[in-house]
Amino acid sequence: MGIIFVLWLDVKYANLLGPQLRNFKRKNSDTFNFSCPVCGDSETHRRKARGYLYANKQQLQYHCHNCGITMPFGRLLQQSDPQLHSQYRLEQLKDERPVDEEPQSFFTTAQQIHQIFGTFRSLLKVSQLPVDHHAKQFVEKRKIPTVYHHKLFYAERFKTFTNTVVADKFDPKKIGKDEPRLIIPLLTKDKAVIGFQGRALLSSPIKYITIMIDEDAPKIFGMDTVDLSKRVYTFEGPIDSMFIDNAIATAGGDLEAACRVVSKNNNIIVYDNEPRSIHTIQKMNKSIDHGYRVCVWPETIVQKDINDMVLAGYAPEYLKHIIDNNSYEGLRAHAAISQWKKC
């Protein structure tokens, strides 16, 4: 395929995608400007448009001057409109174009792995919700860092939405009164969706529900951002992990099992601060026996988890310092737990 056709095809499909993009404008023959669909760009100024498509090596490249993301046009199209991307790929294949996109290992089967925008395209991001929306207020009340507001979604009818992703996950005849939930995506390192967790926003007997698209994948939040070459902090819940740099969390599975993706020498397991919970103490001792380093909270900290500590006025950077200086392994860890526990 000639390089002229490559650019022509990208321009053709950029124009087809345009009506779905807020503030879309064609600046010239091969340059387009619009509001970034990745970061929201922006929740307070709806006319801001800092995303650009431009010619680069005879194909279109995408870059956002707000969030800094850069990717080939094909990947942006795949995330924004998978059906339109399929048509785009057919035209590529007809002309035997070498595809400048992610390697084949980026995905497993289409039934197992969905791209972020394919899975959640029917939902609004928290960053897109009105300021008085109850989900927006929940996230802000919990002081969840704003960097996550465009990574979290809102489902008005959680079970109904889930059935659009995993067919018949909930029996349609038994759904009854559906409920709204905050959607927390579970992504691979390559940002492919393997599942999601729904956090209740109203009073519910089940606070968290985890849905796996790929049942064989570990139930871990944060794999898309963690740097495994640095110290990793492993938490019991995704929201707690959002406050600490380079953290991951289990999403309904066994915490120690989640840790197996991280070297024992490079990991601190952070359980909730529950000195009166026999169950928590047993889990901590088990992790220590298996060779893991565990945080044992000092008596000066009385809140149950990281989010509660932040709400009480502790800075995340200070809490990270507390974790680093109160984590132990082996016999010293068991001794620290013996002094810490109150049951």
Secondary structure, 3 states (H helix, E strand, C coil): CCHHHHHHHHHHHHHHHHHHCCCCEEEECCEEEECCCCCCCCCCCCCCCCEEEEEECCEEEEEECCCCCEEEHHHHHHHHCHHHHHHHHHHHHHCCCCCCCCCHHHCCCCCCCEEHHHHHCCCEEHHHCCCCCHHHHHHHHCCCCHHHCCCCEEECCHHHHHHHHCCCCCCCCCCCCCCCEEEEEEECCCCEEEEEEEEECCCCCCCEEEEECCCCCCCEECCCCCCCCCCEEEECCHHHHCCCCCEEEECCCCHHHHHHHCCHHHEEEECCCCCCCHHHHHHHHHHHHCCCEEECCCCCCCCCCHHHHHHCCCCHHHHHHHHHHCEECHHHHHHHHHHHCCC
